[in-house]
């Protein structure tokens, strides 16, 4: 069993009671646990449904607030604000944004990694789509002051990084030297493109103390390009706008639960798939009365580290994840109907050294198309990639196309797997429960 801080169970119970007894969005859930005062906290959570993005949209800005938290008044006084998700998983959702809670959640997550544990109020550069966070140029370049906010510098103002010119890449490199960020927070695709363009232009720039990957699945294909240009530790941070910072990668490569701010429940894939330790997660945020979030189905898969195999970093509290496996909606399936996670696909593609970017689409149960950018000889690269995909999916109907670049999704992010065939995601999993 995973271990938790002494106050963890009581805080989870308090959050559950607050939501069921006082928050409008959960009024229909109250009858489910009526009279169930003797069962454990884990069992009480387990008997409840999952909260979806559709539920959050129906609740609106006020439906998830605790009693005494007047959303309209707080918005008028600028105590809180409104933000929205980018819409990668579903239609985007408008949310109450509490900066103080978010900042505290982030600081707590950074204590997990030895490279960030002592940092506070440090200069940080951000390289991502402005649709995720930041400032938008709407097709034009913005000057330095337009892209500064407190201790942050937003390096990119373009929705599509394919629009970067050589001069724009030179400007970003020069600004890294000028700003001297301690941390570079980066979208993996944009980081890889920046690294690749630096190398092509014969440029070097300031190397930060740490690069933190966020906003997208951290592909091994992107990581190996980033490491060519930046000789510093790289760690993944996993979270979502709805629930905050959930996991942070430690210096030993495992992702650890941010136990002070989030409860994690785990639902394994059914045993017939023989993929032990892989499942989806549901999140309950702790201590944010402006948005009481219970059992939120974030739509992501993880591979749990067995509780009897503690991480070498020494952290002993909370769920430990060996790797993120990608989104449930991005599952594809081999010829026998066995699910292939994004991480499983990425491991196979990363075995082809010349692949720089890629996207795989399953157009039929036994048919795949792949678009890829190759570093050299696209004919040889395409043949090797097709061989990898044929073996992974156990089908010969694989088409590979060499392309100059991969376009982003409307959200500004990149997805490396598309499953065009509908499937019943709930049927893939066993019962949802607290992580063991």
C-alpha positions in Angstrom: 0.0 0.0 0.0 1.1 3.6 -0.7 1.7 5.7 2.4 0.2 9.1 3.0 0.6 12.0 5.5 -1.2 11.6 8.8 -3.7 14.3 7.9 -4.4 13.0 4.4 -7.5 10.8 5.2 -9.1 13.5 7.3 -8.6 16.1 4.6 -10.1 13.8 1.9 -13.1 13.2 4.2 -13.5 16.9 4.8 -13.4 17.7 1.1 -16.0 14.9 0.4 -18.3 16.2 3.1 -18.0 19.8 2.0 -18.9 18.8 -1.6 -21.8 16.5 -0.8 -23.3 18.6 1.9 -22.9 22.1 0.6 -21.9 22.3 -3.0 -24.7 22.6 -5.6 -23.0 20.5 -8.3 -23.1 17.4 -6.1 -26.7 17.7 -4.9 -27.7 14.6 -6.9 -24.9 12.6 -5.3 -26.1 12.9 -1.7 -28.6 10.1 -1.8 -25.9 7.6 -2.9 -24.1 7.8 0.5 -27.2 8.4 2.7 -26.7 6.4 5.9 -23.2 5.2 4.9 -21.4 6.8 7.9 -19.6 3.6 8.9 -17.7 2.8 5.7 -14.1 4.0 5.1 -13.3 7.2 3.3 -12.0 5.2 0.3 -15.2 3.3 0.1 -17.3 6.4 0.3 -15.4 7.9 -2.6 -15.6 4.7 -4.6 -19.4 4.6 -4.5 -19.7 7.9 -6.2 -19.8 8.7 -9.9 -17.0 10.5 -11.8 -17.2 14.2 -12.4 -16.8 15.0 -16.1 -16.1 18.2 -18.0 -19.7 18.2 -19.1 -20.7 18.2 -15.4 -18.4 21.2 -14.8 -19.9 23.1 -17.7 -23.4 22.5 -16.4 -22.4 23.7 -12.9 -21.1 27.0 -14.3 -18.8 29.3 -12.3 -20.9 29.2 -9.2 -22.0 25.6 -9.0 -18.7 24.3 -7.6 -18.1 27.0 -4.9 -18.3 26.3 -1.2 -20.9 28.2 0.9 -19.8 31.7 1.8 -17.7 32.0 -1.4 -19.5 34.6 -3.5 -18.1 34.1 -7.0 -19.8 37.2 -8.5 -18.5 39.5 -5.7 -15.0 38.1 -5.8 -14.9 38.5 -9.6 -16.0 42.1 -9.2 -13.2 42.8 -6.7 -10.6 40.9 -8.7 -10.0 38.4 -5.8 -10.5 35.7 -8.4 -10.7 35.6 -12.2 -12.0 33.4 -14.9 -9.9 31.1 -17.0 -10.6 28.3 -19.5 -9.1 25.0 -20.5 -7.6 24.7 -24.0 -10.0 22.0 -25.1 -7.6 19.1 -25.9 -9.8 16.4 -24.3 -13.3 17.9 -24.9 -14.9 21.3 -25.4 -13.1 23.9 -23.4 -14.4 24.7 -19.9 -14.6 28.1 -18.2 -13.3 27.9 -14.6 -12.9 30.1 -11.5 -9.2 30.8 -11.2 -7.7 31.3 -7.8 -4.1 32.4 -8.2 -3.0 32.1 -4.6 -4.2 28.5 -4.4 -2.6 27.7 -7.8 0.8 29.2 -6.7 0.7 27.3 -3.4 -0.1 24.1 -5.3 2.8 24.7 -7.7 5.3 25.4 -4.8 4.3 22.2 -3.1 4.8 20.2 -6.2 8.3 21.6 -6.7 9.5 20.3 -3.3 9.3 16.9 -5.0 12.3 17.5 -7.3 15.7 18.1 -5.8 16.5 20.6 -8.6 13.5 22.8 -7.8 13.1 22.3 -4.0 15.0 25.4 -3.0 13.7 27.7 -5.7 11.5 30.7 -5.0 10.7 33.8 -7.0 13.2 32.8 -9.7 13.2 34.1 -13.3 11.3 31.6 -15.5 11.0 31.5 -19.3 8.0 29.9 -20.9 8.0 28.2 -24.3 4.6 27.0 -25.3 1.6 27.8 -27.4 -0.1 31.0 -26.2 -3.4 29.1 -26.4 -2.1 27.2 -23.4 -0.7 30.1 -21.4 0.9 33.4 -22.2 0.4 36.2 -24.7 -0.8 36.0 -28.3 0.7 37.9 -31.2 -2.2 37.1 -33.6 0.3 36.7 -36.4 2.6 39.5 -35.4 5.7 39.7 -33.2 5.4 41.3 -29.8 8.2 43.2 -28.1 10.0 42.2 -24.9 7.8 44.3 -22.6 4.6 42.8 -24.1 5.8 39.3 -23.2 7.0 40.0 -19.6 4.8 39.3 -16.6 6.4 39.6 -13.1 9.2 37.0 -13.0 8.1 35.3 -16.3 9.2 35.8 -19.9 7.0 34.3 -22.6 9.3 33.4 -25.5 6.7 32.6 -28.1 3.6 34.5 -29.2 2.7 32.5 -32.2 -0.1 29.9 -32.1 1.7 27.7 -34.6 5.5 27.2 -34.1 5.8 26.3 -37.8 5.6 30.0 -38.3 8.9 30.7 -36.6 11.4 32.4 -38.9 15.1 32.1 -38.4 15.1 35.7 -37.0 12.4 34.7 -34.5 14.6 31.7 -33.3 17.6 34.0 -33.0 15.5 36.4 -31.0 14.4 33.7 -28.6 18.0 32.6 -28.2 19.1 36.1 -27.5 16.4 36.6 -25.0 17.4 33.4 -23.2 20.9 34.9 -22.8 19.5 38.3 -21.7 16.9 37.0 -19.3 19.0 34.1 -17.8 16.1 32.0 -16.7 16.7 29.6 -13.8 13.8 27.4 -15.2 12.5 26.9 -18.7 9.0 25.7 -18.7 8.3 24.1 -22.1 5.9 22.4 -24.4 7.8 19.3 -25.6 7.1 19.8 -29.3 8.1 23.5 -29.2 11.2 22.7 -27.1 12.3 20.1 -29.6 11.7 22.5 -32.5 13.6 25.2 -30.7 16.5 22.9 -30.0 16.6 21.7 -33.6 16.5 25.2 -35.1 19.3 26.3 -32.7 21.5 23.5 -33.9 20.7 24.2 -37.6 21.6 27.8 -37.2 24.8 27.0 -35.3 23.5 28.8 -32.2 23.9 28.2 -28.5 22.0 30.0 -25.7 21.8 30.2 -22.0 21.2 26.8 -20.4 18.7 26.9 -17.5 19.1 25.2 -14.1 16.2 22.9 -15.1 13.7 22.4 -18.0 10.2 21.5 -16.9 8.0 19.8 -19.5 4.3 20.4 -19.5 1.2 20.9 -21.6 1.8 17.8 -23.8 2.9 14.1 -23.5 6.7 14.1 -23.0 7.7 12.1 -26.1 11.1 10.4 -26.0 11.5 11.6 -29.6 11.3 15.2 -28.4 13.5 14.6 -25.3 16.5 13.4 -27.3 16.4 16.5 -29.5 16.2 18.8 -26.5 19.2 17.1 -24.9 21.3 17.9 -27.9 21.0 21.6 -27.3 20.5 21.8 -23.5 22.8 20.1 -21.0 20.7 20.3 -17.9 18.2 18.2 -16.0 14.7 17.8 -17.7 11.7 16.9 -15.6 8.0 16.4 -16.3 5.3 18.2 -14.4 1.8 16.8 -14.8 -1.4 18.7 -13.9 -4.5 20.3 -15.3 -6.3 23.6 -15.0 -9.2 22.0 -13.2 -7.2 20.1 -10.4 -3.8 21.9 -10.2 -0.4 20.3 -10.0 -0.9 16.6 -9.6 2.5 14.9 -10.1 6.0 16.1 -10.3 9.0 14.1 -11.6 11.7 13.6 -9.1 15.5 13.6 -9.9 15.3 9.8 -10.2 12.6 9.8 -12.9 9.5 8.9 -11.1 6.4 11.1 -10.8 5.1 11.7 -7.3 1.7 12.7 -6.1 1.3 16.3 -4.7 -0.3 14.9 -1.6 -1.1 18.3 0.1 -3.3 19.4 -2.8 -4.8 16.4 -4.6 -6.3 13.0 -4.0 -5.6 10.4 -6.7 -7.8 7.4 -7.4 -6.8 4.7 -9.9 -8.9 2.5 -12.3 -6.8 -0.3 -13.9 -7.4 -1.6 -17.4 -9.2 -4.9 -17.3 -7.1 -8.0 -16.6 -7.8 -9.5 -20.1 -5.5 -6.9 -21.6 -2.5 -8.1 -19.5 -1.2 -4.6 -18.9 -0.7 -4.6 -15.1 -0.3 -1.2 -13.4 -1.8 0.8 -16.3 -5.1 2.6 -15.7 -6.8 6.0 -15.7 -7.0 8.4 -12.8 -9.7 10.5 -11.0 -8.7 13.6 -9.1 -10.0 15.4 -6.0 -8.5 18.8 -5.4 -7.9 19.7 -1.7 -8.3 23.1 -0.2 -9.7 25.2 -3.0 -13.2 26.4 -1.8 -13.8 28.4 -5.0 -13.8 25.1 -7.0 -14.6 22.0 -5.0 -13.6 19.2 -7.4 -14.6 15.6 -6.5 -13.5 12.6 -8.5 -12.7 14.5 -11.7 -12.1 12.2 -14.7 -9.2 14.0 -16.2 -9.0 11.5 -19.1 -5.4 10.5 -18.6 -3.6 7.1 -18.1 -0.7 6.3 -15.9 1.6 3.3 -15.1 1.8 2.9 -11.3 5.0 2.0 -9.7 4.4 -1.0 -7.3 4.2 0.2 -3.7 6.8 -2.5 -2.7 9.3 -0.9 -5.1 10.1 2.5 -3.5 11.7 5.3 -5.6 15.4 5.8 -5.0 14.8 9.6 -4.3 13.5 8.8 -0.8 10.0 10.2 -1.1 7.7 7.7 0.7 4.3 9.4 0.7 1.7 9.4 -2.1 1.1 7.6 -5.3 4.2 7.0 -7.4 4.0 6.8 -11.2 6.6 5.2 -13.4 5.4 7.1 -16.5 2.4 8.9 -17.9 0.8 6.7 -20.6 -1.2 9.4 -22.5 -4.8 10.2 -22.9 -7.6 7.6 -22.9 -9.1 9.2 -26.0 -5.7 8.7 -27.8 -5.7 4.9 -27.2 -5.3 2.9 -30.4 -5.7 -0.9 -30.7 -3.7 -3.7 -32.2 -5.2 -6.4 -34.5 -6.3 -8.4 -31.4 -8.1 -5.5 -29.8 -5.4 -4.9 -27.2 -5.0 -1.2 -26.3 -1.8 0.6 -27.3 -1.2 3.7 -25.1 0.6 6.8 -26.3 3.6 5.8 -24.3 3.7 2.4 -25.8 3.5 3.8 -29.3 6.1 6.4 -28.5 8.6 3.8 -27.3 8.2 1.9 -30.6 8.6 5.1 -32.7 11.6 6.3 -30.6 13.5 3.2 -31.7 13.8 4.8 -35.2 16.6 7.4 -34.5 15.8 9.6 -37.5 12.2 10.5 -36.5 11.9 14.1 -35.4 8.2 14.5 -35.2 5.3 12.1 -35.9 1.6 11.5 -35.7 -0.1 8.1 -36.0 -3.8 7.8 -36.9 -5.8 4.6 -36.7 -8.3 4.8 -39.6 -9.7 1.3 -39.2 -9.2 -1.6 -36.8 -6.3 -2.9 -38.8 -5.3 0.2 -40.7 -2.8 2.9 -39.7 -1.4 6.0 -41.3 1.6 7.8 -40.0 3.0 11.2 -40.9 6.6 11.8 -39.8 9.4 14.3 -40.1 12.8 12.6 -40.6 16.2 14.0 -39.9 17.8 12.3 -42.9 16.9 9.9 -45.8 13.1 9.8 -45.5 12.8 6.6 -47.6 14.9 4.6 -45.1 13.3 6.3 -42.1 9.8 5.6 -43.4 10.6 2.0 -44.0 12.0 1.5 -40.5 9.0 3.3 -39.0 6.6 1.2 -40.9 8.4 -1.9 -39.7 8.1 -0.7 -36.1 4.4 0.0 -36.4 3.7 -3.2 -38.2 5.2 -5.2 -35.3 3.5 -3.1 -32.6 0.0 -3.3 -34.1 0.4 -6.8 -35.7 -1.0 -5.6 -39.0 0.6 -5.0 -42.4 -1.8 -2.2 -43.4 0.5 0.7 -42.4 1.1 3.7 -44.6 3.9 6.2 -43.7 4.3 9.6 -45.2 7.3 11.9 -45.0 6.1 15.5 -44.2 8.0 18.8 -43.5 6.2 19.4 -40.2 3.2 18.3 -38.1 0.4 20.8 -37.6 -0.9 21.4 -34.0 -4.4 20.7 -32.9 -6.9 23.6 -32.6 -5.9 23.8 -28.9 -2.3 24.7 -30.0 -1.0 21.4 -28.5 0.2 18.4 -30.5 -1.2 14.9 -30.3 1.0 12.0 -31.5 -1.8 9.4 -31.7 -5.3 9.7 -33.1 -7.8 6.8 -32.8 -10.6 7.5 -35.3 -12.6 4.5 -34.4 -15.1 5.0 -31.5 -14.9 2.8 -28.4 -16.5 2.5 -25.0 -13.8 3.8 -22.7 -15.6 2.7 -19.5 -15.7 -0.9 -20.7 -11.9 -0.9 -20.8 -11.5 -0.5 -17.0 -12.1 -2.3 -13.7 -13.7 -0.5 -10.8 -12.3 2.8 -9.7 -10.6 2.9 -6.3 -8.1 4.7 -4.2 -4.5 4.0 -5.3 -3.2 0.9 -3.5 
